[in-house]
């Protein structure tokens, strides 16, 4: 039994490492627990750091500003000018995100662990957190197994949860009205990817672009999700798909197939005409893997008594792209900073910790509920509707703005005249206008995110109602 820590950080993933660094920089006595070997900090599964590896430059800039660290190669593996989304017929190409990087996740993780130790963090690898210690209804520490499979208990004033979507901390919190226990199945995407070498047999930027990340919308290849081809250094790529279960089931039913995620990934690789002879690269045992990702807004509250949730543990990946690196980085920094402030003030009450909710909402989270609605709308479209919509419904500027969670004024009159030439698409266009209106409402709601705990319940009920109405309007229909 150990009782001498201000902050316990569980999990040395993207958010946990930064949370530990920031808590220690702020003067808090901090311990970082991770189940992996030091060379494999933050590894998700035996397959490795299963991820698309993509991160916006803005998030790297945020880390450097807040921590004082300088990031470069090799952890920043490959620079990209942007992320482009292509329609199923490959005739339309919209900018989705701007300048960024694909990371070398193992090297990035090792660099961050070194920085945490440098800041005075007590880093303990091979310590698997199995659950929270609850006394008199209060979270007072964590327990688990160490490298010798011996039981350990460590107590602290604040627990930062970076244990991922299946977090044993979040799911075992005392019953409460703030932090949700689970993510609904319709808000989860199953993903898989290869990091591979390949032969580049011909030039076609719709299939591979060494300077840009590519996303393919195609409800037959990746129902309810998308395929991606992200360039990496050294003649490698990160290539994979994400699918949503109901969409996959409906697609299989309509086509009379029994395709699985694994089969669809291999079909997506074979479908690409410019990348041939792909060979999985097993550097750091990170070549091939599968994982589940939440694609909803972050939990409405990231805070409970003595508890701060970060990253996948509280559903932070972008609802459209499933990109979790950027929001996890932002959350880790803000959680660590808030925890250090709380311990310095000798006030670890929920009221004091609530500022973390407000900070994350202002830094990133205010757009995600709108993006969740846009995601649900997209999952209701088949390939024909997506092709037509990307040609006629939105300008490239409007589509880019909406992919960022912004709500531009759609030029309805001129657009509707174009839609009339394809009567079968009027329903989809009306649904777009409905989604647009919902996104506007949710953005306004998140501008009014409660600054205090007392305003949370009523605010949350309103958000839930708006999201539920959108989901009822947009059942999945990939084929």
ZAPAVO-158810 format. One record per residue (C-alpha): residue number from 0; residue in one letter; chain; x, z, y. Coordinates in Angstrom, 3 decimals. Each point is the difference from the previous one (the first is absolute). Layout:
! ZAPAVO-158810
<r NUM, a, A, <X, Z, Y>>
...
//
This chain:
! ZAPAVO-158810
<r 0, x, A, <0.000, 0.000, 0.000>>
<r 1, x, A, <1.357, -1.042, 3.401>>
<r 2, x, A, <-1.644, 0.907, 3.303>>
<r 3, x, A, <2.403, -1.017, 2.696>>
<r 4, x, A, <-1.122, -3.468, 1.155>>
<r 5, x, A, <-1.965, -0.956, 3.060>>
<r 6, x, A, <-0.830, -3.467, -1.309>>
<r 7, x, A, <-0.252, -1.305, -3.557>>
<r 8, x, A, <0.003, -3.789, -0.294>>
<r 9, x, A, <-1.232, -1.247, -3.377>>
<r 10, x, A, <1.238, -3.480, -0.856>>
<r 11, x, A, <2.990, -1.909, 1.386>>
<r 12, x, A, <-1.771, -3.305, 0.573>>
<r 13, x, A, <-0.315, -1.925, 3.258>>
<r 14, x, A, <-1.871, 2.763, 1.804>>
<r 15, x, A, <1.490, 3.067, -1.702>>
<r 16, x, A, <3.594, -0.818, 0.895>>
<r 17, x, A, <-0.832, -0.441, 3.673>>
<r 18, x, A, <-2.238, 3.066, 0.076>>
<r 19, x, A, <2.853, 2.124, -1.351>>
<r 20, x, A, <2.485, -1.468, 2.496>>
<r 21, x, A, <-2.292, 0.630, 2.965>>
<r 22, x, A, <-0.993, 3.504, -1.095>>
<r 23, x, A, <3.648, 0.990, -0.384>>
<r 24, x, A, <0.952, -1.636, 3.317>>
<r 25, x, A, <-2.695, 2.118, 1.589>>
<r 26, x, A, <1.579, 3.187, -1.317>>
<r 27, x, A, <-2.246, 0.666, -3.009>>
<r 28, x, A, <1.521, 1.269, -3.236>>
<r 29, x, A, <-0.910, -2.952, -2.180>>
<r 30, x, A, <0.117, -0.810, -3.701>>
<r 31, x, A, <-0.542, -3.499, -1.432>>
<r 32, x, A, <-1.115, -0.188, -3.633>>
<r 33, x, A, <0.054, -3.222, -2.006>>
<r 34, x, A, <-0.417, -0.656, -3.699>>
<r 35, x, A, <2.630, -2.741, -0.104>>
<r 36, x, A, <3.754, -0.143, -0.389>>
<r 37, x, A, <1.889, -0.064, 3.358>>
<r 38, x, A, <0.830, -3.678, -0.496>>
<r 39, x, A, <-3.706, -0.753, -0.413>>
<r 40, x, A, <-1.580, 2.088, 2.754>>
<r 41, x, A, <-3.653, -0.775, 0.572>>
<r 42, x, A, <-0.315, -2.290, -3.018>>
<r 43, x, A, <-3.685, -0.410, -0.866>>
<r 44, x, A, <0.117, -0.712, -3.734>>
<r 45, x, A, <2.380, -0.950, -2.776>>
<r 46, x, A, <-0.352, -3.559, 1.336>>
<r 47, x, A, <1.594, 1.001, 3.284>>
<r 48, x, A, <-1.061, -0.107, 3.664>>
<r 49, x, A, <-2.996, -2.262, -0.625>>
<r 50, x, A, <-0.799, -1.500, 3.379>>
<r 51, x, A, <0.008, -3.179, 2.063>>
<r 52, x, A, <2.960, 1.502, 1.932>>
<r 53, x, A, <-1.226, -1.411, 3.339>>
<r 54, x, A, <0.168, 1.975, 3.235>>
<r 55, x, A, <-0.659, -0.906, 3.638>>
<r 56, x, A, <2.887, 0.198, 2.453>>
<r 57, x, A, <-2.122, 2.299, 2.178>>
<r 58, x, A, <0.064, 2.650, -2.718>>
<r 59, x, A, <3.774, -0.238, -0.403>>
<r 60, x, A, <0.317, 0.367, 3.769>>
<r 61, x, A, <-2.230, 3.084, -0.163>>
<r 62, x, A, <2.250, 1.614, -2.628>>
<r 63, x, A, <3.147, -0.709, 1.984>>
<r 64, x, A, <-1.505, 1.382, 3.181>>
<r 65, x, A, <-1.306, 3.209, -1.602>>
<r 66, x, A, <2.882, 0.797, -2.361>>
<r 67, x, A, <3.004, -1.474, 1.801>>
<r 68, x, A, <0.895, -1.880, -3.183>>
<r 69, x, A, <1.235, -3.578, 0.078>>
<r 70, x, A, <-1.393, -2.193, -2.774>>
<r 71, x, A, <1.591, -3.283, -1.028>>
<r 72, x, A, <1.158, -1.834, -3.139>>
<r 73, x, A, <-0.008, 0.789, -2.873>>
<r 74, x, A, <-3.122, 2.199, 0.291>>
<r 75, x, A, <-1.578, -2.613, 2.298>>
<r 76, x, A, <0.391, -2.705, -2.592>>
<r 77, x, A, <-1.348, -3.114, 1.715>>
<r 78, x, A, <-1.428, -0.722, 3.456>>
<r 79, x, A, <-3.199, -2.047, 0.338>>
<r 80, x, A, <-1.499, -1.517, 3.135>>
<r 81, x, A, <-3.587, 0.638, -1.061>>
<r 82, x, A, <-2.614, 0.251, -2.739>>
<r 83, x, A, <-2.276, -3.021, -0.438>>
<r 84, x, A, <-3.341, -0.161, -1.810>>
<r 85, x, A, <-0.973, -3.293, -1.631>>
<r 86, x, A, <-3.496, -1.165, -0.911>>
<r 87, x, A, <-0.723, -0.883, -3.645>>
<r 88, x, A, <0.194, -3.740, 0.760>>
<r 89, x, A, <3.331, 0.603, 1.851>>
<r 90, x, A, <-1.298, -1.831, 3.085>>
<r 91, x, A, <-0.061, 3.000, 2.319>>
<r 92, x, A, <2.836, 2.409, 0.728>>
<r 93, x, A, <-0.607, 3.060, 2.197>>
<r 94, x, A, <2.557, 2.479, 1.286>>
<r 95, x, A, <-0.868, 3.395, -1.478>>
<r 96, x, A, <2.854, 2.176, 1.206>>
<r 97, x, A, <3.092, -0.544, 2.084>>
<r 98, x, A, <3.692, 0.610, -0.433>>
<r 99, x, A, <1.108, 2.297, -2.800>>
<r 100, x, A, <2.126, 0.554, -3.082>>
<r 101, x, A, <-0.104, 0.178, -3.738>>
<r 102, x, A, <1.726, 3.196, -1.058>>
<r 103, x, A, <2.356, 0.808, -2.832>>
<r 104, x, A, <-2.026, 3.022, -1.024>>
<r 105, x, A, <2.605, 1.758, -2.195>>
<r 106, x, A, <2.709, -0.322, 2.658>>
<r 107, x, A, <-2.396, 1.043, 2.755>>
<r 108, x, A, <-1.011, 3.102, -1.982>>
<r 109, x, A, <3.596, 1.037, -0.651>>
<r 110, x, A, <0.838, -0.333, 3.700>>
<r 111, x, A, <-2.954, 2.167, 1.002>>
<r 112, x, A, <0.821, 2.723, -2.517>>
<r 113, x, A, <3.544, 0.185, 1.368>>
<r 114, x, A, <-1.393, 0.382, 3.504>>
<r 115, x, A, <-2.384, 2.739, -1.146>>
<r 116, x, A, <2.874, 1.952, -1.550>>
<r 117, x, A, <2.031, -0.536, 3.183>>
<r 118, x, A, <-2.849, 1.561, 1.992>>
<r 119, x, A, <0.093, 3.083, -2.188>>
<r 120, x, A, <-2.858, -0.794, -2.383>>
<r 121, x, A, <0.202, 1.755, -3.382>>
<r 122, x, A, <-0.431, -3.102, -2.169>>
<r 123, x, A, <-0.886, 0.622, -3.632>>
<r 124, x, A, <-0.252, -3.030, -2.256>>
<r 125, x, A, <-1.458, 0.184, -3.510>>
<r 126, x, A, <-2.591, 2.497, 1.223>>
<r 127, x, A, <-3.490, -1.229, -0.825>>
<r 128, x, A, <-2.773, 1.612, 2.024>>
<r 129, x, A, <-3.000, 0.607, -2.246>>
<r 130, x, A, <-2.376, 1.726, 2.379>>
<r 131, x, A, <-0.600, 2.423, 2.864>>
<r 132, x, A, <0.201, 3.777, -0.078>>
<r 133, x, A, <-3.319, 1.304, 1.330>>
<r 134, x, A, <-0.499, 3.661, 0.885>>
<r 135, x, A, <-3.218, 1.332, 1.511>>
<r 136, x, A, <-1.051, -3.573, 0.704>>
<r 137, x, A, <3.221, -0.767, 1.892>>
<r 138, x, A, <2.713, -2.514, -0.868>>
<r 139, x, A, <3.244, 2.002, -0.079>>
<r 140, x, A, <2.404, -2.136, -2.038>>
<r 141, x, A, <0.531, -2.395, -2.890>>
<r 142, x, A, <0.898, 0.277, -3.660>>
<r 143, x, A, <1.452, -2.385, -2.539>>
<r 144, x, A, <2.805, -0.732, -2.456>>
<r 145, x, A, <3.702, -0.283, 0.814>>
<r 146, x, A, <2.702, -2.138, -1.621>>
<r 147, x, A, <0.088, 2.365, -2.970>>
<r 148, x, A, <-3.818, -0.135, -0.348>>
<r 149, x, A, <-0.085, 3.596, 1.203>>
<r 150, x, A, <-2.935, 1.190, 2.081>>
<r 151, x, A, <0.710, 0.501, 3.695>>
<r 152, x, A, <-2.009, 1.399, 2.902>>
<r 153, x, A, <0.989, -0.521, 3.615>>
<r 154, x, A, <-1.874, 1.420, 2.952>>
<r 155, x, A, <-0.187, -1.266, 3.536>>
<r 156, x, A, <-2.031, 0.186, 3.157>>
<r 157, x, A, <-0.910, -3.703, 0.093>>
<r 158, x, A, <-0.199, -2.503, -2.867>>
<r 159, x, A, <0.483, -3.699, 0.740>>
<r 160, x, A, <-1.468, -2.142, -2.774>>
<r 161, x, A, <1.875, -3.239, -0.695>>
<r 162, x, A, <-0.899, -0.275, -3.689>>
<r 163, x, A, <-1.832, -3.313, 0.126>>
<r 164, x, A, <-3.554, -1.078, -0.764>>
<r 165, x, A, <-0.293, 2.159, -3.135>>
<r 166, x, A, <1.331, 3.087, 1.805>>
<r 167, x, A, <-0.348, 3.185, -2.031>>
<r 168, x, A, <0.018, 1.969, 3.255>>
<r 169, x, A, <-2.853, -1.741, 1.772>>
<r 170, x, A, <-2.192, -0.130, -3.099>>
<r 171, x, A, <0.462, 3.735, -0.629>>
<r 172, x, A, <-0.631, 1.288, 3.502>>
<r 173, x, A, <-2.789, 2.560, 0.329>>
<r 174, x, A, <-3.437, -1.621, 0.479>>
<r 175, x, A, <-0.243, -1.036, 3.647>>
<r 176, x, A, <-1.736, -2.393, 2.395>>
<r 177, x, A, <3.181, -1.456, 1.442>>
<r 178, x, A, <2.401, -1.630, -2.480>>
<r 179, x, A, <-1.611, -2.166, -2.675>>
<r 180, x, A, <1.000, 0.512, -3.615>>
<r 181, x, A, <-0.207, -3.591, -1.250>>
<r 182, x, A, <-0.104, -3.635, 1.056>>
<r 183, x, A, <-3.016, -2.043, -1.115>>
<r 184, x, A, <0.724, -2.753, -2.514>>
<r 185, x, A, <-1.297, -2.716, 2.365>>
<r 186, x, A, <2.642, 1.089, 2.534>>
<r 187, x, A, <2.911, -0.513, -2.407>>
<r 188, x, A, <2.009, -3.129, -0.703>>
<r 189, x, A, <2.069, -0.440, -3.137>>
<r 190, x, A, <3.286, -1.649, 0.881>>
<r 191, x, A, <3.006, -1.348, -1.811>>
<r 192, x, A, <3.182, -1.702, 1.065>>
<r 193, x, A, <3.313, -1.437, -1.133>>
<r 194, x, A, <3.279, 0.073, 1.858>>
<r 195, x, A, <1.627, -3.147, -1.301>>
<r 196, x, A, <2.608, -2.691, 0.431>>
<r 197, x, A, <-1.218, -3.592, -0.046>>
<r 198, x, A, <0.848, -3.672, 0.391>>
<r 199, x, A, <-1.304, -1.431, 3.275>>
<r 200, x, A, <-0.942, -3.472, -1.249>>
<r 201, x, A, <-1.594, -1.436, 3.165>>
<r 202, x, A, <-0.930, 0.885, 3.569>>
<r 203, x, A, <-3.567, 1.045, 0.761>>
<r 204, x, A, <-0.506, 2.882, 2.429>>
<r 205, x, A, <-3.500, 0.587, -1.330>>
<r 206, x, A, <1.512, 1.353, -3.220>>
<r 207, x, A, <3.351, 1.431, 1.050>>
<r 208, x, A, <1.459, 0.573, 3.440>>
<r 209, x, A, <3.439, 1.631, 0.238>>
<r 210, x, A, <-0.768, 1.172, 3.538>>
<r 211, x, A, <-3.557, 1.252, -0.437>>
<r 212, x, A, <-2.097, 2.001, -2.425>>
<r 213, x, A, <-2.930, -1.910, -1.499>>
<r 214, x, A, <-3.408, 1.254, -1.129>>
<r 215, x, A, <-2.329, -2.241, -2.015>>
<r 216, x, A, <-3.733, 0.690, 0.194>>
<r 217, x, A, <-1.530, -1.371, -3.193>>
<r 218, x, A, <-2.910, 1.620, -1.808>>
<r 219, x, A, <0.782, -1.806, -3.246>>
<r 220, x, A, <3.687, 0.923, -0.080>>
<r 221, x, A, <-0.375, 3.519, 1.465>>
<r 222, x, A, <-3.688, 1.036, 0.118>>
<r 223, x, A, <-0.724, 2.577, 2.674>>
<r 224, x, A, <3.624, 0.013, 1.124>>
<r 225, x, A, <2.790, -2.500, 0.564>>
<r 226, x, A, <3.295, -1.336, -1.277>>
<r 227, x, A, <3.276, 0.393, 1.855>>
<r 228, x, A, <3.443, -1.574, 0.140>>
<r 229, x, A, <2.421, 2.083, 2.064>>
<r 230, x, A, <3.592, -1.214, 0.395>>
<r 231, x, A, <2.904, 2.338, -0.723>>
<r 232, x, A, <3.762, -0.390, 0.389>>
<r 233, x, A, <2.296, -1.409, -2.657>>
<r 234, x, A, <-2.360, -2.740, -1.138>>
<r 235, x, A, <-2.733, 2.413, -1.100>>
<r 236, x, A, <-3.695, 0.407, 0.656>>
<r 237, x, A, <-2.654, 2.676, -0.313>>
<r 238, x, A, <-2.973, -1.826, -1.521>>
<r 239, x, A, <-3.271, 1.539, -1.134>>
<r 240, x, A, <-3.757, 0.346, 0.305>>
<r 241, x, A, <-2.634, 2.638, 0.646>>
<r 242, x, A, <-3.512, -0.091, -1.476>>
<r 243, x, A, <-3.157, 2.095, 0.393>>
<r 244, x, A, <-1.711, 1.017, -3.248>>
<r 245, x, A, <-3.592, -1.022, 0.780>>
<r 246, x, A, <1.188, -3.333, 1.381>>
<r 247, x, A, <2.126, -0.655, -3.086>>
<r 248, x, A, <-2.864, 0.947, -2.319>>
<r 249, x, A, <-2.459, -2.275, 1.816>>
<r 250, x, A, <2.493, -2.873, 0.089>>
<r 251, x, A, <0.667, 0.349, -3.732>>
<r 252, x, A, <-3.727, 0.171, -0.759>>
<r 253, x, A, <-0.811, -3.147, 1.981>>
<r 254, x, A, <2.957, -1.952, -1.424>>
<r 255, x, A, <-0.397, 1.302, -3.559>>
<r 256, x, A, <3.506, 1.477, 0.021>>
<r 257, x, A, <1.652, 3.307, -0.873>>
<r 258, x, A, <2.968, -0.199, 2.358>>
<r 259, x, A, <1.936, 3.154, 0.829>>
<r 260, x, A, <2.251, 0.878, 2.912>>
<r 261, x, A, <3.051, -0.670, -2.161>>
<r 262, x, A, <-1.242, -3.453, -0.991>>
<r 263, x, A, <-0.942, -0.904, 3.561>>
<r 264, x, A, <3.439, 0.924, 1.327>>
<r 265, x, A, <1.654, -2.346, -2.452>>
<r 266, x, A, <-2.520, -2.730, 0.837>>
<r 267, x, A, <0.756, 0.485, 3.703>>
<r 268, x, A, <3.721, -0.381, -0.670>>
<r 269, x, A, <-0.628, -3.182, -2.017>>
<r 270, x, A, <-2.377, -1.330, 2.676>>
<r 271, x, A, <2.786, -0.079, 2.615>>
<r 272, x, A, <1.515, -3.509, -0.119>>
<r 273, x, A, <3.168, 0.680, 2.001>>
<r 274, x, A, <1.328, 3.092, -1.781>>
<r 275, x, A, <1.080, -0.662, -3.563>>
<r 276, x, A, <1.990, 1.725, -2.740>>
<r 277, x, A, <-0.721, 3.470, 1.362>>
<r 278, x, A, <1.962, 2.811, -1.597>>
<r 279, x, A, <-0.829, 3.641, 0.611>>
<r 280, x, A, <2.836, 1.801, 1.776>>
<r 281, x, A, <0.424, 3.477, -1.501>>
<r 282, x, A, <2.379, 1.427, 2.600>>
<r 283, x, A, <-0.805, 3.720, 0.241>>
<r 284, x, A, <-2.597, -0.553, -2.782>>
<r 285, x, A, <-2.327, -1.277, 2.692>>
<r 286, x, A, <-0.816, -3.531, -1.109>>
<r 287, x, A, <-3.546, 0.151, -1.313>>
<r 288, x, A, <-2.836, 2.444, 0.500>>
<r 289, x, A, <-3.662, 0.773, 0.503>>
<r 290, x, A, <-1.741, 2.530, 2.220>>
<r 291, x, A, <-3.346, 0.874, 1.605>>
<r 292, x, A, <-0.440, 0.058, 3.768>>
<r 293, x, A, <-2.800, 1.403, 2.159>>
<r 294, x, A, <-1.376, -2.606, 2.437>>
<r 295, x, A, <-2.305, 2.052, 2.208>>
<r 296, x, A, <0.437, 1.891, 3.239>>
<r 297, x, A, <2.229, 3.064, -0.291>>
<r 298, x, A, <-1.878, 3.170, -0.908>>
<r 299, x, A, <-2.071, 1.110, 2.946>>
<r 300, x, A, <2.007, 3.238, 0.100>>
<r 301, x, A, <3.630, 0.184, -1.105>>
<r 302, x, A, <0.014, 3.755, 0.600>>
<r 303, x, A, <-1.175, 3.098, -1.819>>
<r 304, x, A, <1.105, 3.614, 0.291>>
<r 305, x, A, <3.827, -0.006, -0.368>>
<r 306, x, A, <-0.184, -3.612, -1.247>>
<r 307, x, A, <1.006, -3.366, 1.502>>
<r 308, x, A, <-0.501, -3.186, -2.015>>
<r 309, x, A, <2.165, -3.103, 0.469>>
<r 310, x, A, <0.253, -3.555, -1.300>>
<r 311, x, A, <-1.815, -1.026, -3.163>>
<r 312, x, A, <-1.030, 3.620, -0.632>>
<r 313, x, A, <-2.617, -0.392, 2.742>>
<r 314, x, A, <-0.745, -3.743, -0.345>>
<r 315, x, A, <2.122, -1.357, 2.840>>
<r 316, x, A, <0.779, -3.589, -1.130>>
<r 317, x, A, <-1.393, -2.729, 2.249>>
<r 318, x, A, <-3.488, -0.952, -1.317>>
<r 319, x, A, <0.642, -3.726, 0.451>>
<r 320, x, A, <3.606, -0.383, -1.135>>
<r 321, x, A, <0.330, 3.113, -2.225>>
<r 322, x, A, <3.287, 0.527, 1.828>>
<r 323, x, A, <0.829, 3.676, -0.207>>
<r 324, x, A, <3.589, 0.223, 1.236>>
<r 325, x, A, <-0.685, -0.111, 3.749>>
<r 326, x, A, <-2.796, 2.572, 0.166>>
<r 327, x, A, <1.905, 2.280, -2.389>>
<r 328, x, A, <3.026, -0.101, 2.298>>
<r 329, x, A, <-2.109, 0.823, 3.039>>
<r 330, x, A, <-1.832, 2.788, -1.822>>
<r 331, x, A, <3.155, 1.550, -1.409>>
<r 332, x, A, <1.560, 0.287, 3.435>>
<r 333, x, A, <-3.157, 1.422, 1.590>>
<r 334, x, A, <-0.641, 2.444, -2.864>>
<r 335, x, A, <3.563, 1.323, 0.074>>
<r 336, x, A, <-0.084, 0.365, 3.766>>
<r 337, x, A, <-3.363, 1.802, -0.063>>
<r 338, x, A, <1.133, 2.356, -2.778>>
<r 339, x, A, <3.135, 0.936, 1.936>>
<r 340, x, A, <-2.035, 0.691, 3.135>>
<r 341, x, A, <-2.427, 2.174, -1.955>>
<r 342, x, A, <2.715, 2.140, -1.555>>
<r 343, x, A, <1.799, 0.361, 3.339>>
<r 344, x, A, <-3.262, 1.153, 1.599>>
<r 345, x, A, <-0.691, 2.303, -2.968>>
<r 346, x, A, <-3.411, -1.633, -0.221>>
<r 347, x, A, <-0.765, -1.898, -3.207>>
<r 348, x, A, <-3.766, 0.132, 0.440>>
<r 349, x, A, <-2.110, -3.061, -0.624>>
<r 350, x, A, <-0.790, -0.096, 3.708>>
<r 351, x, A, <3.697, -0.347, 0.861>>
<r 352, x, A, <0.688, -2.513, -2.773>>
<r 353, x, A, <-2.964, -2.124, 1.115>>
<r 354, x, A, <2.229, -1.702, 2.545>>
<r 355, x, A, <1.498, -1.962, -2.927>>
<r 356, x, A, <-3.398, -1.643, -0.565>>
<r 357, x, A, <-0.208, -0.911, 3.671>>
<r 358, x, A, <3.578, -1.294, 0.146>>
<r 359, x, A, <-0.336, -2.234, -3.054>>
<r 360, x, A, <-3.301, -1.364, 1.232>>
<r 361, x, A, <1.600, -0.942, 3.320>>
<r 362, x, A, <3.158, -1.451, -1.580>>
<r 363, x, A, <-1.550, -2.012, -2.819>>
<r 364, x, A, <-3.241, 1.244, -1.530>>
<r 365, x, A, <-2.485, -1.011, 2.707>>
<r 366, x, A, <-0.134, -3.601, -1.259>>
<r 367, x, A, <-0.330, 0.567, -3.737>>
<r 368, x, A, <-3.763, 0.575, -0.280>>
<r 369, x, A, <-0.584, -3.338, 1.721>>
<r 370, x, A, <2.482, -1.631, -2.352>>
<r 371, x, A, <-1.836, 1.546, -2.953>>
<r 372, x, A, <-3.188, -1.768, 1.103>>
<r 373, x, A, <1.882, -3.278, 0.425>>
<r 374, x, A, <1.473, 0.421, -3.501>>
<r 375, x, A, <-3.455, 0.571, -1.530>>
<r 376, x, A, <-1.283, -3.097, 1.844>>
<r 377, x, A, <2.843, -2.150, -1.333>>
<r 378, x, A, <-0.670, 1.184, -3.554>>
<r 379, x, A, <-3.567, -1.317, 0.315>>
<r 380, x, A, <1.213, -3.584, 0.527>>
<r 381, x, A, <0.893, -2.673, -2.537>>
<r 382, x, A, <2.796, -2.521, 0.469>>
<r 383, x, A, <-2.275, -2.632, 1.543>>
<r 384, x, A, <-1.238, 2.466, 2.607>>
<r 385, x, A, <3.519, 1.240, 0.770>>
<r 386, x, A, <1.210, -3.590, 0.467>>
<r 387, x, A, <-2.899, -0.852, 2.264>>
<r 388, x, A, <0.230, 3.263, 1.895>>
<r 389, x, A, <3.709, -0.324, 0.719>>
<r 390, x, A, <-0.659, -3.529, 1.282>>
<r 391, x, A, <-3.111, 0.707, 2.075>>
<r 392, x, A, <-0.940, 3.665, 0.426>>
<r 393, x, A, <3.034, 1.337, 1.851>>
<r 394, x, A, <2.801, -1.388, 2.105>>
<r 395, x, A, <3.487, 0.887, -1.174>>
<r 396, x, A, <0.277, 2.452, 2.885>>
<r 397, x, A, <-3.298, 1.680, -0.937>>
<r 398, x, A, <0.941, 0.226, -3.685>>
<r 399, x, A, <3.375, 1.523, 0.835>>
<r 400, x, A, <-1.614, 2.550, 2.312>>
<r 401, x, A, <-2.525, 1.050, -2.648>>
<r 402, x, A, <2.724, 0.337, -2.632>>
<r 403, x, A, <1.638, 2.533, 2.336>>
<r 404, x, A, <-3.245, 1.948, 0.250>>
<r 405, x, A, <-0.828, -1.314, 3.462>>
<r 406, x, A, <-3.418, -1.445, 0.814>>
<r 407, x, A, <0.232, -3.110, 2.186>>
<r 408, x, A, <-3.075, -1.545, 1.569>>
<r 409, x, A, <-0.955, -2.774, -2.436>>
<r 410, x, A, <-1.114, -3.166, 1.738>>
<r 411, x, A, <-3.324, 0.013, -1.836>>
<r 412, x, A, <-1.738, -2.952, 1.678>>
<r 413, x, A, <2.704, -2.577, -0.668>>
<r 414, x, A, <0.766, 1.406, -3.421>>
<r 415, x, A, <-3.630, -0.017, -1.095>>
<r 416, x, A, <-0.319, -3.698, 0.819>>
<r 417, x, A, <2.863, -0.673, -2.395>>
<r 418, x, A, <-1.621, 2.141, -2.673>>
<r 419, x, A, <-3.184, -2.059, 0.198>>
<r 420, x, A, <1.915, -2.905, -1.541>>
<r 421, x, A, <0.301, 2.075, -3.186>>
<r 422, x, A, <-3.358, 1.712, -0.455>>
<r 423, x, A, <1.071, 1.788, -3.175>>
<r 424, x, A, <2.467, 2.021, 2.088>>
<r 425, x, A, <-2.444, 1.341, 2.585>>
<r 426, x, A, <-0.547, 3.159, -2.054>>
<r 427, x, A, <3.720, 0.680, -0.127>>
<r 428, x, A, <0.256, -0.581, 3.741>>
<r 429, x, A, <-2.803, 2.459, 0.710>>
<r 430, x, A, <1.798, 2.509, -2.208>>
<r 431, x, A, <3.150, -0.530, 2.046>>
<r 432, x, A, <-1.922, 0.821, 3.159>>
<r 433, x, A, <-1.396, 3.109, -1.692>>
<r 434, x, A, <3.513, 1.069, -1.095>>
<r 435, x, A, <1.253, -0.675, 3.530>>
<r 436, x, A, <-2.672, 2.297, 1.400>>
<r 437, x, A, <0.790, 2.729, -2.528>>
<r 438, x, A, <3.683, -0.194, 0.841>>
<r 439, x, A, <-0.849, 0.475, 3.671>>
<r 440, x, A, <-2.103, 3.073, -0.773>>
<r 441, x, A, <2.715, 1.547, -2.143>>
<r 442, x, A, <2.708, -0.593, 2.582>>
<r 443, x, A, <-2.153, 1.812, 2.547>>
<r 444, x, A, <-0.590, 2.842, -2.463>>
<r 445, x, A, <3.716, 0.405, -0.637>>
<r 446, x, A, <0.654, 0.117, 3.734>>
<r 447, x, A, <-2.125, 3.143, -0.152>>
<r 448, x, A, <1.811, 1.558, -2.942>>
<r 449, x, A, <-0.666, 3.763, 0.288>>
<r 450, x, A, <2.784, 1.826, 1.773>>
<r 451, x, A, <-1.095, 3.256, -1.631>>
<r 452, x, A, <-1.113, 1.021, -3.497>>
<r 453, x, A, <-3.489, 0.909, 1.189>>
<r 454, x, A, <-0.912, -3.599, 0.847>>
<r 455, x, A, <1.084, -1.463, -3.317>>
<r 456, x, A, <-3.084, 0.281, -2.219>>
<r 457, x, A, <-2.402, -1.890, 2.266>>
<r 458, x, A, <2.608, -2.672, 0.772>>
<r 459, x, A, <0.749, -0.531, -3.687>>
<r 460, x, A, <-3.675, -0.375, -0.904>>
<r 461, x, A, <-0.325, -2.792, 2.554>>
<r 462, x, A, <3.079, -1.825, -1.307>>
<r 463, x, A, <-1.177, 0.283, -3.613>>
<r 464, x, A, <-3.400, -1.422, 0.916>>
<r 465, x, A, <1.523, -3.020, 1.767>>
<r 466, x, A, <2.364, -0.746, -2.904>>
<r 467, x, A, <-2.727, 0.424, -2.633>>
<r 468, x, A, <-2.267, -2.432, 1.857>>
<r 469, x, A, <2.750, -2.620, 0.018>>
<r 470, x, A, <0.703, 0.429, -3.703>>
<r 471, x, A, <-3.689, -0.385, -0.798>>
<r 472, x, A, <-0.073, -3.234, 2.016>>
<r 473, x, A, <3.055, -1.537, -1.699>>
<r 474, x, A, <-0.053, 0.070, -3.821>>
<r 475, x, A, <3.011, -1.701, -1.591>>
<r 476, x, A, <-0.543, -3.663, -0.837>>
<r 477, x, A, <3.302, -1.753, -0.802>>
<r 478, x, A, <-1.400, -3.071, -1.784>>
//
